Amino acid sequence: MRVLLVEDDRMIGAALQQALRDAAYAVDWVRDGASAQDATATEAYDIVLLDLGLPGDDGMSVLRRLRTNGATMPVIIVTARDGLDDRIGGLDVGADDFVTKPFEPGELLARMRAVLRRPRGAAAPLLDNGVVSLDPSTFEARTGDTACRLTAREFACLQALMHRPGAILSRHDLEGRIYGWNEEVESNAVEFLIHAVRRKLGNAVIRNVRGVGWMVDRPT
């Protein structure tokens, strides 16, 4: 899944970027409000992590403009501002959650998983299409009597497919869900990941549509 991280503090931003990558997110990191607006105009994000104290346009202005322009992706405000008015104002403008610095990365990741479940109308954490189930909190996949833990990028690849069961995703589509800006992508990287997932879980988990891409079956 693709995340836009909007954070001007280089130390905090670098730490968050690494934590998100370790949790299998593709991360694009910008440091000011104008860059955040440009990024959301050109890329499709699953979620935005937004600091309020940004140079130029502050985070509240960025959020207000996103919602005014019809952007519907979840937004979690991540900020050192802990006043009640800030929390109320952010939620009223259109934030989906509010995390106050300092925080543990595990808490932020759990809040992200909870927010990302809402568009699917699912309270349960598992992704399940009847063939394979996937646990975003542990990277564990299970099919029949077989259970295994996937690597971060194997998980990101399978998760991208399971978020759109029945849809064919191309190599370009999958690369966009697995890799962020400035991450080197080898020409056969997606094929390698799909091969690795199939080796662990069996060929039936991911179907190849020759010349087009890959898909997982819709829930039965």
N, C-alpha and C positions, 0 to 999 in steps of 0.2 A: 504494500500500500504506500501511496506517495504522501509525504508530509511537507508542508511549508513551515519552516521554523523562522520566526521573525524575532530576532534578539540582537541588540546592539553590543552587549558585553561579550568580548571575544572569548574570555575564559569560560563563561557560562555556556555560550553558544557552542564552543568546541566540545565541551563535556556532554551537552545534550545531544549534539549531532552523533557522537560516538555511541551514546547509550541507545539512541533510536536505531542506528545501524545494527548494533548488536541484537536488537529486538526485531530485526528483519524489515524495518521500514526503509524505503527510499527517501532520502532527505535532501531538500533544497534549502539552503540557509541564506537569508538576507538580513541586512542590519539596519534598514530604515524603512519608513512608511512608503516612500515613492517606489522603492524596489519591490516591496510587497505587492503594491498595486499592479506593477508591471508583470510580476510573476503570476499572479492570479488571472491576469488577462490573457496569458499565453499558455498556461499549463492547467491541467485538470488535477486538483488535489482532493484527496480523501478527507484530509483534516488540516487545520491550521493551528499552530501554537503561536500565540501572539503576546508579546510584551507590550506594556502600555507606555513606558518611558522611552520613546524612540526619538532620535533626532529628526527634525522636520515635522511632518505629520505624526502626531502621537497615535498610539494603538487604538484609542477610542475612535479617532477620526477614520482610521483605516477600516475598522469594523463597521462603522456606520456606513461608509461608502460601499463596502462589500454587500451589505444587506440591501442598501438602496438600489444597487445594480442587479439585484436578484440572485446573488451567490447564495447557495444553500448548503455548502459543505459545513461540517461541524467546526466550530472555533472554540478553543480553550484558551482563556487568558492566563498567562503565566507571568506574574509580576511581583515586585516587592511591595507594591501598594496594598495595604491590608485594611484600609478604612471601609466602613460599612457602605458609604456613599459610592465608593469605587466599585464594590461588588454589585450593588444594586444597579448602578449605572451601566456596567458592562453587561449584565444579564438582560437588562431592559433593551439595550441597543441590539442585542442578538447573539451574545455569547452563549455557548452550551454548558460551560463549566468555568470555574475560576480556581486557580491554584496559586497559593501565595508562597513566594520564596522566603526562606530556603525550604526545600522539599526533598524527599527521597525519590530518585528516579523510578523506583518500583511503584510508588503511588501514582505518579503521572502516567505511567504506562497502563496501570489498571484503569484509571479514569478515561484514558484514550480508548481502551477496549470497550468500556461501558458505553461511551458516547457513540462509538462506531457501530454498536449493535442496534441502536435505535432505528436507523433507516430500514433495517431488515425486519423490524417489529419483533425482535427476538430477545427474550430475557435470558435464555440459556446461553452460555458462552461458546458452546461447540458449533462448528460448521459441519453439517451432515447432509449428504445427498442420497443416503441409502446405500451407497457403495463404500464410501470412506467418510470418516469423521476426523475433524481437525480441531485441536485445542490451542487457541492463540496464546494462552498463558504459559504453556509448557512446550510448545512445538511438537507435541505428540500426535501422531496420526495412527488411525486404527482402521483396518479393513478385515472383516471376518475375524479369524483368530490371530491375525498378525497385528502387532503394535510396535511402533518404533518412534524414535525421536529424530526429527529432521534437523538438518543444519539451518541456519538463519535464511540463507538464500533458497534452499530447497523449500522451506516453509513459505517464503514470500511468493515463490512461483506457484505452488499448489493453492495458496490462499487466494491469489489473484484469479485463478480459474474458478475456485469454489464460490467466490463472490458473484460470479456471473454464470451459473450453471446453465448449460445448453447453448451458450454463446461461444463462437469461435474467436479465440484471441490469437493475433498474429505475433511473430517474433517482436516486432516494434511495440505492440501493445504490452507484452510481458516485460520487455526491457524497461518500459516506462514505469511499471509497478515494482520493479526489483532494484533498479539502480537510480541514484540521484545524480545531480550535476557533478561533473568533474570526476566521476568514477569510470575507470576504464572498463569497457565492455568488449570482450573478445567476440569474434564473429560467430562462434558456435556455443556461446555461453548458455543460451536458453536450452538448446538441444542437450547439452551436458547435464543441466539441472533436471530436465524432464527424464532423461535416462537414469539419473541417480534416484529420483522418486520412484520410477517404475521398478528399479532393481530392488528397492526396499519393500514396495507395496504391491507389486504386480502390474502387468501391462494394462489391465482393465480399468485402472484408476484414472488414467489420462488417455483420451482418444486423440489420435492424429488424423487431421483432415488434410490429405495430401495437397501440397502446394498452397495451402491457406493458413493453417495454424493448428491449434490444439483446443480441446474442450473437455469438460467433465459433464457427466449426465445430469439432467434435472432430477430433483428429488422424486422418488417414486411413491 
